[in-house]
């Protein structure tokens, strides 16, 4: 029986509003353990991570918000992700805002490097999260994890030391973009990140955009980390996020992505981020995210329950 390990990351300091710290427990209440067990997995819930101290995390850039707190979470989740990535179980990180990926992606990149395999990252998000300390306009650090993982300069306060391994920007695919800062857009293009906005999805189709990326992962014998942000989805079906952008992925598009990922057999770790239960409508977003996770792990269309909200 395959094993899955759940680790809660009750992080909200990287976002601009409170509520994401309740995310991990909302996933549990929505039945993530039961859904995965029903698919035949052995699920271990390790509870929630604890933030480390990071009093040395300082910067001359005054607009950065909660730098020491976010750095503490980064160090804690980096250590946890590195441990889990070395083990046999599939890790799912229950967030928490997207700054949790500062630690998870860096940890998995470090272990992929130890194994001599490339790490690929599929970033399902309305935002690129490719800002640096210099370019962030809001100062909210949940907009920086991909730039950090890809080795852009100036992020030394996060870990207090250099990254053990840098993620190749050419191994990143961002899908679902709808809101990118002007300076951030330049960084994404300069780095060579594969980035697809909703217009591309509308014109080409989500499966035709995702399939070539998965083929590249397979050809490289890569490990694939998926980071699923609630705001990848259209807010009409997933309202529980503090960074809503209209025009997101539909219910069917999102499930198709998960089904393709399952069929590929390539995914090795997963972030579920930016769920803010304080903004939800009777738990519908949490339940949808759990349903998407179940699709990633093999639940078929015919197995889906009918629900009345």
Buried (B, 14 or more C-beta within 10 A) or exposed (E): EEEBBBBBBBBBBBBBEEBBBBBBBBBBBBBBBEBBBEBEBEBEBEEBBEBBEBEEBEBEEEEBBBBBBBBBBBBBBBBBBBBBBEEEBBBBBBBBBBBBBBBBBBBBBBBBBEEEBBBBBBBBBBBBBBBBBEBBEBBBBBBBBBBBBBBBEBBBBBBEEEBBBBBBBBBBBBBBBBBBBEBBBEBBEEBEBBBBBBEBBEEEEBEEBBEEBBEBBBEBEBBBBBBBBBBBBBBEBBBBBBBBBEBBBBBEBBBBBBBBBBEBEBBBBBBBBBBBBBBBEEBBBBBBBBBBBBBBBBBEEEEEEEEEE
